[in-house]
Amino acid sequence: MGARSSQPTEVCVGGHVLEAVIGRGAFGTVFAARVRGGGRVALKLFPAARSNAAAREIAVLRRIRLANTPSTCHILESGCANDRAYITFPLRACNAYELLQQRKFSGLSPAILVAVTRAVLAALAALHAIGLVHCDVKPENVLLSADGASAWLADFGLAQDRPLGHVTYAQSRYYRAPEVVLGAGADCEADVWSLGCTISELADGRVLFYARNEGDLYARHKALPLPAGLLARSTRSDAFLARLAVGRPAVPAGDSLVAQFAQACLVPEPRDRPSIAYLADHPYARRRARSTAI
C-alpha cells in the first residue's frame, strides 16, 4: 500500500486560523492569521506563563485605543484560548527592519524615512500626553503600509507610566538611553534617544550602538562622552562605572538634515535632550516627501 497523504491540521486561536510567524518577542509570538468570517489580522499569542504580561499589555492597549492616539497600532480584539492570552491588530505589509533587509541595509528611501519619522513623532507625542513612555522604539516596532506612505508604532509590551524612575531594564539594548543604562532616572526623553538611534539606522543601515551586553553599551556611550552630572546621578556600582570608553563617538556625522535630526535626539544628558514637540518642528520632520515608492 502506498503512504497515505495527510493535510496539515489548522491551528485555531479564538476563531482565527494561524498562518506564518511574522514576529517574536520577549512576551509572545506574532502570527499572520485568517479570520474565519473573512479577512486577515496580526495575532500576538502569549505563553501561558506570561499571563500577567499579557494582562498588562492589554490594559495599556485599551488605554491607547480610548485616547485614539495617531500612528499607533491599535488593538482590535483580545481573548484567551487554551489558557493562552492573545491580541489581534490590523495586519500591515512589513516592519521597517524587514524593509531595511530587503534593501540590503543600504537605508530606506528618503521619502519613506520622512514618513516614518513623522509617524513615530506623532505617536510618541500622543503617548507622552497620556502619561506613557513606549520604552521600545526600534525599527522592528515600526510597521509600514505596502507603499511605505503610512507608518505605525507597535508593540507596547514594555510601555510604562511616566516617569520611569531609576529603572535599568527598559528598551532593547541597541536603543537604550544612557540614563536607563546608568539607572539615573528616566522619563519621555528615553524614547527620544531611541528615536534618534532608529532614524539613524534606517537612514544608512548601520546599528549606531552595537553592543554584546550592557557593559559594552555603557562603554560605547562613555565615548560620547557622558556628562559628569548624568554620571553623578547613576545608581550603578563603582565597578560598572569604571569600565573604559570603547570606540569613537557614534553620533551620526555630517550636516544633512537627517543627520542633524538624529544628532538632536542623541544628546547624552536627558535634561538637555529636545522634546518631541520641538523635534516635530525640526526642518527634517517638516520636509516635503516627493515619493514613497519602496
Secondary structure as UniProt FT lines:
FT   STRAND          12..13
FT   TURN            14..15
FT   STRAND          16..24
FT   STRAND          29..35
FT   TURN            36..37
FT   STRAND          40..45
FT   HELIX           48..50
FT   HELIX           51..67
FT   TURN            70..71
FT   STRAND          77..81
FT   TURN            82..83
FT   STRAND          84..90
FT   STRAND          94..95
FT   HELIX           96..102
FT   TURN            103..105
FT   HELIX           110..129
FT   TURN            130..131
FT   STRAND          132..133
FT   HELIX           139..141
FT   STRAND          142..144
FT   TURN            146..147
FT   STRAND          151..153
FT   TURN            157..158
FT   STRAND          160..161
FT   HELIX           173..175
FT   HELIX           178..182
FT   HELIX           189..204
FT   TURN            208..209
FT   HELIX           214..222
FT   TURN            223..225
FT   HELIX           228..232
FT   HELIX           238..241
FT   HELIX           257..265
FT   HELIX           270..272
FT   HELIX           276..280
FT   TURN            283..286
//
